[in-house]
Structures are given as C-alpha cells and as structure tokens.
Amino acid sequence: MLLLIQYMLIFASVLLLVALGGCFAEHSGVINIGLEGIMVAGALGGALMMKYLPADSSAAAVVCLSILAAMLCGIIYSLLLAVSAINFKADQTLVGTAMNLLAVAAATVFVKAINTAENPNNVSATIQYVNAKKAFLVNIGGFEFNWFMLLAVILLICANVLLYRTKFGLRLMACGEHPQAADSVGINVYKMRYAGVMLSGLLGGIGGLVYITAGVSEWKFENGVAGFGFLALAVMIFGQWKPTRIALAALLFGLFRSLSNVYTGFPFLANLNLPSNVYNMLPYIISLIVLALTSKRSAAPKAEGIPYDKGSR
Amino acid sequence: MDTKKRTPFFRIPAVQTLIASLLCILLGLIVGYIALLLINPTGAWGAITSIVKNFWNYPNLNQQLRYLGNTLVKTAPLLMCSLSVLFAYKVGLFNIGAAGQYVAGAGAALYCALSLHLPWYVCMIAAAVAGALLGCISGLLKAYRNVNEVISCIMLNWIGLYTVNSILSSVKDPTSPYTLGLANTNPGAIMPSLGINKLFTNNRYTTLAIPLAILIAVLVWLVLSKTRLGYELKATGMNKNAAKYAGMREKYNIILTMGIAGALAGLGAAMFYLSGYEQWSVTQSSVPAMGFNGIAAAFLGGLHPIGTIFSSFFIQQITDGGGYVDMTMYSSDISDFISSLIIYLCGFVLFFRQFMNSRLNRRDELKLKGGDR
C-alpha cells in the first residue's frame, strides 16, 4: 500500500508539472503538443548534469543543479515551438509532433555518441545516474519521499498565484481568450505567448527529469517518455485548464499509472490474473473515457491554436 | 509578345511546393551533417553520403537492385501510412494515429495468417478493417464528444500496441519474442510476387504490394479531387458548420474520414508483414516508427498523393541509409533525426510560400512602376 502511494505521488507529480506547463501555453493561446519532446529535452539536461557532477558533490547541489539544467533545456527546446508557432504562424500540431520525434531522435543520437566515445563497445542509449539519483530520495519509515513531490506542490501554488493573482497571469489569459482585445489595450501578444510557451518549457523540462528518476531502473532515451506528455494533456483537459483541478486529475491518473508497477503486491488484483498488458493500457483507456465525458463542455481558451496576426480582423 | 495570360513559373503552386520540399530536405541534411560533424568530424562526410546513397553503397548492380528491392518493400507501407495522414489532413484532421492503426492492421493480418491460416487477400481485408475500426473510434470521439483527435489517437496508439502484443503472443515462436515465420506456417498468406521479384535480382520480399500501393495513391488522388465524396470531405474540413449548412452530414464525414485513413494505414501494415520481410516482436514497448514517418512523407510530398510517392521513397531511403553509417562513430538513429527535422521544417512551408508570393508581388509592382515612366 505504501508502495502504491509512493508511485502514485511521484507519477502524479510528473503529470501535474507537465500539465501545468501545457496549461500556461494554452492560456497564452498556443497548443503545446510538443510537451513530450520538451520532457525528453529536460530529462536529457538533468541526466547529463547528474552524470557530470563530481561524485562527492552534496545532495542539495545535485538536486538544485540538475533541476536547473532540466529547466534550461526545457525552455531552450520550447523555443523551437515558440519561434515557429508565434513568428512564422506554423501549424502548431505539426510542429509539436515534429518536436516529439525530434527530441527522441536527437537525444538518442547524442547519448549514444557520448557512450561510444567513452567506450567503443557501448552502443546503448542510457545514462548512468544511479548514485546521483539517491540525492532526490529521503527515506521516511519505508516510504521513499522524493523532493520532487514537494517541488510539485510548491509549483502548483506558484502557478495558481501567478495565473489568477498577478497582472502577468491575467494578461496571459487575455491573450488566449481574445488576443485582439488584449492588443488593443496595449498588451504585446507575441511577448505574452513567448512567455507562455517558455513557462511550459520550464515546467515540462522538470517533469521530464522527474519522469526518469521515478522509474527503478535506468532509462533508455530511445523509448522517449511513453506518451506521458499526452497523458498530461488529457489531465489538463480533465482539469478544465484550472491548476487546482489539474492537481486532482493528476492524482487520479497517477493512481492508474502506478497500478501497473505494483499490482502484483495486491492479492485481489493478482488473483484476477489479468495479463500485465491490461495494466499497461489502463491509464490510456481511462484517459480516453475521461476525455469522452468531459470534452463536450470544455473550458478551453477561445483563441488557442490560432496564430495571432496583428492585421487580421 | 504572347497575349495569353500565363501564370509565371514561380507562381505555380506545384513549383512552389517542390522548391519548398527540396529546401526542407536540403536544410534537414545540412543540420544532420552539422550534428555528425559535432559528434566526430573525421567521418561526417562519409556518413552523410552513405545515408543518402543507401543501396548505391553496394558496388555491383545485382546487389544494388536487391537492396533497392528491400527499400521498396518498406516504402510501400510507408506510402500507405503517409496517404492515411494526408487523407485525414485534407479533411482537417491530424491523424497521428496512423501508427496505431498500422499496429492494429499488423495484428489482424498476422493473426488471420498464423492462427486462422487464411489466404493473403483475406488477411489484407482483415487488416484494413482493424485499422478502420481504430480510426473510427477517434472519429466517433471527435464527432460526438468533441475529443481532440490528436490526443485520442495517441491514447489509441498505446492501447493498440498492448492489445496486439497480447493477441499475437498466441502465435509467437516459443524460443523467441517474434511471431512465427509466414513461409513455414502458412505460405498462402504471403502476397504473390507476380514476377516483380525478377526485377530485383530475385528478392523474394518484393511483391504485389509495391505496385498496389502506388495504385492506391493514384486512387486517393482521384477520390479527393474528382469525386463528390472527396469534395464533401474537403468542404467539411474547411468549415464544418458551412458543410452542415449546405446539407452535408458533417459528423458522418468525420467518422468516415478517420475510417478510411485507418483502413489505409492498416493495409500498409498488411503489405509489410505479409511480405514475410519481418516478424512482429510481441515484447516491443514502443509503437513502430512507420506511422510517424508517414507524417514526414505526407508533408514533404506537399500533401499531394502523387508527391507522397516520391517523398515516401526518399524518407525510406534515408531511414535505411542510416544503417550504413560507420557504427563505431555514429548511430543509425541519425536518419530518424534528419527525418524529424524535415517534419519540423515542413511547418515553415506555408510561411515560405507567402514570402515567395509577396516577393513576386513586389517585383511585379516595381516592374509596373518602371513601365509607367
């Protein structure tokens, strides 16, 4: 049971962070399908930081620096979306999809190159960070507390305040609802959209780092993040683009995702004798059902996905 | 001077699309080359040329033809996937689920072939139906529940993958994670070659699938541009409400489109797995790249069915060509890197065409002013 809660909380943290990222981008008016790619970019940054930090660096330094690296990589990678979608009015779905594929391919090529350079016989796409990973964990009576759980809660509060209690957040949301109106009162829509996408890069990057440290084993970069970016989008839609509701949705999805890791520990689940594939499918099936039930009356920002053109009426 | 009003060469949409696509390829290759240079400067040029050359890496003609055949075996399913993406995109839907529909098709085709011992044409129909069903789910969700098709498709990709893995576990080889070989279990399920293999130095994987895929591409073009159905579907894609107002069944059209797109991708899977070229691994934990490469091919081909024939071949050419890079320095994933870069660059095509047109307009204006003087 403790294990279930532990997995649930860590997966929920991933989904919460990434979904909040998606939430900022969409409130500014840009659909961020590329969250999955941003997660990979952030994960790569964080993993490399963990790998190259000296082995004797303190736990606090490992935690802070790798989060910083993940954030930076996420932001830089999200600029690919920002430039094409905001300045060049590209199809946001197409660019997002390309970013997802690009991130996995680029990370694989890059990591394999590093590994082969160190040892010509090593053609795997994994980064060794087992020891550095321990810095994130604190054992409390059998429960592995992960610093990321705390970080997720803090960022949730920040996101809520930023979005609803500051001038910036309200302006950001105006750009997603009615950019022409926002522009007419002197808000720079392009700048606000850049801010929205970069915030989503920041949060998505951290989310990616959390994802790779959540698993027990090392992570192969060629596998990407297994649709987590899209699960996060489902969480965001289920949460109706509101941070607090997103948090609740993330907990629910985290529960279903963690079942595939721990179902053997529950006698009544193990007795059902379902193949493990069923548990692997569960989060995706649930999200389809949830989407079918909630998408009809969606509170999506009105202008999302539509490139802003100053000259258009 | 001729009095007939002719469109200037650079204003023809097809020419603009071709230039844009070639630019995408060129830029993609250049960035790929830079990446190779960063990894290891000594072998970069050799690596990028061997990616582009693919089967030309072999010295004699017979080998070249045989390996060209192998590339074509994989081009056929890729072409089908890109047609699937293209068909949906013409109706305003982004079918990222081609990958999952491809998986469903593979599952249905192999199950019918290996477990039920059915002949190849039945297996193909089963694959098309399976793909269509998966596509229809996304279509239904989109039409009636307003679920974004991109997200539902991604979810269905994973659901499809795990389901197919479970189903095909019943026909897997006991000693390996792969499904049983078609040639030993049910030779009747292998697509007939009709003498096509003679063209490729008796490459036994080259089958009817290759001309069939090209035929279907032409068919898709005809349906989209010359029939009432195609017109209605495109009208629905442009403006759902206007289509409804004009008396078209817009919900039905959306579902039908996703069904057809799914059937195309499913057929593609049958074309590949019924050639016996490769077996399905029931332990695979990621969706095959074929469907995603289909997105690249569809956009690189300028979203035209005939264009995709060539772009599919190019994408498959560099994907296979990745296998010829010097493995002690680089990984074959560099070709995935290049093709995903190309998809990204395709996002700029619209901007590029606008830019070109505005330049042409300005030039014409200047010319007119000059004429007045």
Chai-1 contact restraints between the chains, C-beta under 6 A:
chainA,res_idxA,chainB,res_idxB,connection_type,confidence,min_distance_angstrom,max_distance_angstrom,comment,restraint_id
A,S84,B,G347,contact,1.0,0.0,6.0,A-B,restraint_1
A,F88,B,F348,contact,1.0,0.0,6.0,A-B,restraint_2
A,F88,B,F351,contact,1.0,0.0,6.0,A-B,restraint_3
A,A90,B,G347,contact,1.0,0.0,6.0,A-B,restraint_4
A,A90,B,F348,contact,1.0,0.0,6.0,A-B,restraint_5
A,D91,B,G347,contact,1.0,0.0,6.0,A-B,restraint_6
A,T93,B,F94,contact,1.0,0.0,6.0,A-B,restraint_7
A,T93,B,V150,contact,1.0,0.0,6.0,A-B,restraint_8
A,L94,B,G347,contact,1.0,0.0,6.0,A-B,restraint_9
A,V95,B,G347,contact,1.0,0.0,6.0,A-B,restraint_10
A,T97,B,I96,contact,1.0,0.0,6.0,A-B,restraint_11
A,A98,B,S340,contact,1.0,0.0,6.0,A-B,restraint_12
A,A98,B,I343,contact,1.0,0.0,6.0,A-B,restraint_13
A,A98,B,Y344,contact,1.0,0.0,6.0,A-B,restraint_14
A,L101,B,F292,contact,1.0,0.0,6.0,A-B,restraint_15
A,L101,B,S340,contact,1.0,0.0,6.0,A-B,restraint_16
A,L102,B,S340,contact,1.0,0.0,6.0,A-B,restraint_17
A,L102,B,Y344,contact,1.0,0.0,6.0,A-B,restraint_18
A,A105,B,D333,contact,1.0,0.0,6.0,A-B,restraint_19
A,A105,B,D336,contact,1.0,0.0,6.0,A-B,restraint_20
A,A105,B,F337,contact,1.0,0.0,6.0,A-B,restraint_21
A,A105,B,S340,contact,1.0,0.0,6.0,A-B,restraint_22
A,A106,B,F337,contact,1.0,0.0,6.0,A-B,restraint_23
A,T108,B,D333,contact,1.0,0.0,6.0,A-B,restraint_24
A,V109,B,S331,contact,1.0,0.0,6.0,A-B,restraint_25
A,V109,B,D333,contact,1.0,0.0,6.0,A-B,restraint_26
A,V109,B,I334,contact,1.0,0.0,6.0,A-B,restraint_27
A,V109,B,F337,contact,1.0,0.0,6.0,A-B,restraint_28
A,K112,B,S331,contact,1.0,0.0,6.0,A-B,restraint_29
A,A113,B,I39,contact,1.0,0.0,6.0,A-B,restraint_30
A,P120,B,T328,contact,1.0,0.0,6.0,A-B,restraint_31
A,N223,B,S286,contact,1.0,0.0,6.0,A-B,restraint_32
A,G227,B,I154,contact,1.0,0.0,6.0,A-B,restraint_33
A,G227,B,W158,contact,1.0,0.0,6.0,A-B,restraint_34
A,F230,B,I151,contact,1.0,0.0,6.0,A-B,restraint_35
A,F230,B,I154,contact,1.0,0.0,6.0,A-B,restraint_36
A,L233,B,I151,contact,1.0,0.0,6.0,A-B,restraint_37
A,A234,B,I151,contact,1.0,0.0,6.0,A-B,restraint_38
A,P275,B,S166,contact,1.0,0.0,6.0,A-B,restraint_39
A,N277,B,Y162,contact,1.0,0.0,6.0,A-B,restraint_40
A,N277,B,N165,contact,1.0,0.0,6.0,A-B,restraint_41
A,N277,B,S166,contact,1.0,0.0,6.0,A-B,restraint_42
A,N280,B,Y162,contact,1.0,0.0,6.0,A-B,restraint_43
A,M281,B,I159,contact,1.0,0.0,6.0,A-B,restraint_44
A,M281,B,Y162,contact,1.0,0.0,6.0,A-B,restraint_45
A,Y284,B,M155,contact,1.0,0.0,6.0,A-B,restraint_46
A,Y284,B,W158,contact,1.0,0.0,6.0,A-B,restraint_47
A,Y284,B,I159,contact,1.0,0.0,6.0,A-B,restraint_48
A,S287,B,M155,contact,1.0,0.0,6.0,A-B,restraint_49
A,L288,B,M155,contact,1.0,0.0,6.0,A-B,restraint_50
A,L291,B,V147,contact,1.0,0.0,6.0,A-B,restraint_51
A,A292,B,L141,contact,1.0,0.0,6.0,A-B,restraint_52
A,A292,B,R145,contact,1.0,0.0,6.0,A-B,restraint_53
A,A292,B,V147,contact,1.0,0.0,6.0,A-B,restraint_54
A,S295,B,R145,contact,1.0,0.0,6.0,A-B,restraint_55
A,S295,B,N146,contact,1.0,0.0,6.0,A-B,restraint_56
A,S295,B,V147,contact,1.0,0.0,6.0,A-B,restraint_57
A,K296,B,R145,contact,1.0,0.0,6.0,A-B,restraint_58
A,K296,B,N146,contact,1.0,0.0,6.0,A-B,restraint_59
